[in-house]
């Protein structure tokens, strides 16, 4: 029964790939978009130094560009927007962030992750 409950919980937290693409001009970079976005919405829980992870898995830290690259698909499926999906499972509004990202920010996140994948 526990295994079923965990599977249902994980399925509820995971969306679909957005299939966002990297723009050919003014592509978002880790410095210009990724790091500030993650600092605002993600690393309050997804950081090796987070005092209270609010249930975030210990293995999912987004402190560095390499960390983000390693978890890019998962981030896309819970927080990004693209032509095929708008994923809003994260961030959870449980007091760790002041507000959710706008659709525009989620689109930029999708583009940023697509640019990372294209490198």
Short mmCIF file of the C-alpha atoms (twelve columns), coordinates in Angstrom:
data_MODEL
# 
_entry.id   MODEL 
# 
loop_
_atom_site.group_PDB 
_atom_site.id 
_atom_site.type_symbol 
_atom_site.label_atom_id 
_atom_site.label_alt_id 
_atom_site.label_comp_id 
_atom_site.label_asym_id 
_atom_site.label_seq_id 
_atom_site.Cartn_x 
_atom_site.Cartn_y 
_atom_site.Cartn_z 
_atom_site.pdbx_PDB_model_num 
ATOM 1   C CA . UNK A 1   0.000  0.000  0.000   1 
ATOM 2   C CA . UNK A 2   2.839  2.423  0.826   1 
ATOM 3   C CA . UNK A 3   4.447  1.832  -2.565  1 
ATOM 4   C CA . UNK A 4   1.154  2.653  -4.303  1 
ATOM 5   C CA . UNK A 5   0.734  5.869  -2.301  1 
ATOM 6   C CA . UNK A 6   4.267  6.971  -3.116  1 
ATOM 7   C CA . UNK A 7   3.731  6.230  -6.809  1 
ATOM 8   C CA . UNK A 8   0.512  8.248  -6.839  1 
ATOM 9   C CA . UNK A 9   2.236  11.136 -5.058  1 
ATOM 10  C CA . UNK A 10  5.122  11.146 -7.522  1 
ATOM 11  C CA . UNK A 11  2.772  10.994 -10.495 1 
ATOM 12  C CA . UNK A 12  0.824  13.957 -9.131  1 
ATOM 13  C CA . UNK A 13  4.017  16.014 -8.848  1 
ATOM 14  C CA . UNK A 14  5.321  15.274 -12.330 1 
ATOM 15  C CA . UNK A 15  3.945  16.948 -15.403 1 
ATOM 16  C CA . UNK A 16  4.805  16.465 -19.030 1 
ATOM 17  C CA . UNK A 17  7.858  17.579 -21.002 1 
ATOM 18  C CA . UNK A 18  7.236  21.075 -22.307 1 
ATOM 19  C CA . UNK A 19  9.264  20.624 -25.513 1 
ATOM 20  C CA . UNK A 20  10.399 24.225 -25.182 1 
ATOM 21  C CA . UNK A 21  13.098 25.354 -27.592 1 
ATOM 22  C CA . UNK A 22  16.157 27.523 -27.171 1 
ATOM 23  C CA . UNK A 23  15.673 30.898 -28.872 1 
ATOM 24  C CA . UNK A 24  18.191 31.809 -31.559 1 
ATOM 25  C CA . UNK A 25  18.503 35.365 -30.202 1 
ATOM 26  C CA . UNK A 26  18.869 36.507 -26.604 1 
ATOM 27  C CA . UNK A 27  19.004 32.951 -25.297 1 
ATOM 28  C CA . UNK A 28  18.666 32.811 -21.507 1 
ATOM 29  C CA . UNK A 29  21.823 31.712 -19.724 1 
ATOM 30  C CA . UNK A 30  22.511 30.478 -16.231 1 
ATOM 31  C CA . UNK A 31  23.871 33.922 -15.287 1 
ATOM 32  C CA . UNK A 32  21.166 35.994 -16.980 1 
ATOM 33  C CA . UNK A 33  18.129 33.901 -16.053 1 
ATOM 34  C CA . UNK A 34  18.741 30.495 -14.473 1 
ATOM 35  C CA . UNK A 35  20.599 31.428 -11.309 1 
ATOM 36  C CA . UNK A 36  18.303 34.357 -10.372 1 
ATOM 37  C CA . UNK A 37  15.163 32.287 -11.102 1 
ATOM 38  C CA . UNK A 38  16.428 29.342 -9.067  1 
ATOM 39  C CA . UNK A 39  17.456 31.596 -6.179  1 
ATOM 40  C CA . UNK A 40  13.979 33.132 -6.129  1 
ATOM 41  C CA . UNK A 41  11.875 30.007 -6.545  1 
ATOM 42  C CA . UNK A 42  13.889 26.825 -5.966  1 
ATOM 43  C CA . UNK A 43  16.949 26.848 -3.736  1 
ATOM 44  C CA . UNK A 44  15.013 27.699 -0.604  1 
ATOM 45  C CA . UNK A 45  14.291 23.949 -0.551  1 
ATOM 46  C CA . UNK A 46  16.534 22.495 -3.284  1 
ATOM 47  C CA . UNK A 47  19.923 23.443 -1.834  1 
ATOM 48  C CA . UNK A 48  22.546 21.460 0.014   1 
ATOM 49  C CA . UNK A 49  22.527 24.268 2.585   1 
ATOM 50  C CA . UNK A 50  18.740 24.600 2.994   1 
ATOM 51  C CA . UNK A 51  17.868 24.496 6.681   1 
ATOM 52  C CA . UNK A 52  14.369 23.130 5.983   1 
ATOM 53  C CA . UNK A 53  13.925 21.355 2.666   1 
ATOM 54  C CA . UNK A 54  10.136 21.100 3.062   1 
ATOM 55  C CA . UNK A 55  10.220 17.551 1.732   1 
ATOM 56  C CA . UNK A 56  12.572 18.161 -1.207  1 
ATOM 57  C CA . UNK A 57  14.672 15.033 -1.834  1 
ATOM 58  C CA . UNK A 58  18.216 15.347 -0.472  1 
ATOM 59  C CA . UNK A 59  19.570 14.352 -3.894  1 
ATOM 60  C CA . UNK A 60  17.880 17.264 -5.724  1 
ATOM 61  C CA . UNK A 61  20.007 20.357 -5.204  1 
ATOM 62  C CA . UNK A 62  20.123 23.243 -7.666  1 
ATOM 63  C CA . UNK A 63  23.092 25.153 -6.230  1 
ATOM 64  C CA . UNK A 64  25.198 25.104 -9.391  1 
ATOM 65  C CA . UNK A 65  24.759 25.071 -13.133 1 
ATOM 66  C CA . UNK A 66  25.873 21.429 -13.176 1 
ATOM 67  C CA . UNK A 67  23.232 20.573 -10.556 1 
ATOM 68  C CA . UNK A 68  20.557 22.161 -12.728 1 
ATOM 69  C CA . UNK A 69  21.816 20.371 -15.821 1 
ATOM 70  C CA . UNK A 70  21.605 17.038 -13.977 1 
ATOM 71  C CA . UNK A 71  17.963 17.687 -13.033 1 
ATOM 72  C CA . UNK A 72  16.833 19.677 -16.076 1 
ATOM 73  C CA . UNK A 73  14.158 17.238 -17.241 1 
ATOM 74  C CA . UNK A 74  12.648 16.969 -13.762 1 
ATOM 75  C CA . UNK A 75  12.635 20.769 -13.401 1 
ATOM 76  C CA . UNK A 76  10.978 21.097 -16.815 1 
ATOM 77  C CA . UNK A 77  8.269  18.605 -15.860 1 
ATOM 78  C CA . UNK A 78  7.313  20.371 -12.624 1 
ATOM 79  C CA . UNK A 79  7.905  24.068 -13.232 1 
ATOM 80  C CA . UNK A 80  8.346  25.086 -16.885 1 
ATOM 81  C CA . UNK A 81  6.081  26.098 -19.740 1 
ATOM 82  C CA . UNK A 82  6.446  25.335 -23.422 1 
ATOM 83  C CA . UNK A 83  4.317  24.532 -26.440 1 
ATOM 84  C CA . UNK A 84  3.303  21.106 -25.126 1 
ATOM 85  C CA . UNK A 85  2.738  21.717 -21.399 1 
ATOM 86  C CA . UNK A 86  2.456  24.253 -18.619 1 
ATOM 87  C CA . UNK A 87  3.765  22.631 -15.450 1 
ATOM 88  C CA . UNK A 88  2.898  24.313 -12.164 1 
ATOM 89  C CA . UNK A 89  3.531  21.682 -9.484  1 
ATOM 90  C CA . UNK A 90  6.546  23.667 -8.288  1 
ATOM 91  C CA . UNK A 91  7.260  25.743 -6.441  1 
ATOM 92  C CA . UNK A 92  4.840  24.786 -3.730  1 
ATOM 93  C CA . UNK A 93  3.423  27.847 -2.074  1 
ATOM 94  C CA . UNK A 94  4.044  26.668 1.471   1 
ATOM 95  C CA . UNK A 95  5.745  29.760 2.825   1 
ATOM 96  C CA . UNK A 96  9.142  29.197 1.212   1 
ATOM 97  C CA . UNK A 97  8.425  31.504 -1.742  1 
ATOM 98  C CA . UNK A 98  6.345  34.675 -1.790  1 
ATOM 99  C CA . UNK A 99  4.537  33.916 -5.063  1 
ATOM 100 C CA . UNK A 100 4.530  31.505 -7.974  1 
ATOM 101 C CA . UNK A 101 6.405  32.264 -11.181 1 
ATOM 102 C CA . UNK A 102 4.350  33.954 -13.879 1 
ATOM 103 C CA . UNK A 103 3.589  32.131 -17.122 1 
ATOM 104 C CA . UNK A 104 6.220  34.323 -18.769 1 
ATOM 105 C CA . UNK A 105 8.837  33.262 -16.214 1 
ATOM 106 C CA . UNK A 106 7.845  29.613 -16.697 1 
ATOM 107 C CA . UNK A 107 8.269  30.048 -20.473 1 
ATOM 108 C CA . UNK A 108 11.716 31.538 -19.906 1 
ATOM 109 C CA . UNK A 109 12.553 28.595 -17.650 1 
ATOM 110 C CA . UNK A 110 11.545 26.182 -20.402 1 
ATOM 111 C CA . UNK A 111 13.701 28.061 -22.913 1 
ATOM 112 C CA . UNK A 112 16.626 28.182 -20.474 1 
ATOM 113 C CA . UNK A 113 16.449 24.419 -19.878 1 
ATOM 114 C CA . UNK A 114 16.210 23.811 -23.640 1 
ATOM 115 C CA . UNK A 115 19.325 25.936 -24.149 1 
ATOM 116 C CA . UNK A 116 21.163 23.901 -21.501 1 
ATOM 117 C CA . UNK A 117 20.180 20.694 -23.271 1 
ATOM 118 C CA . UNK A 118 21.427 22.066 -26.589 1 
ATOM 119 C CA . UNK A 119 24.948 22.766 -25.251 1 
# 
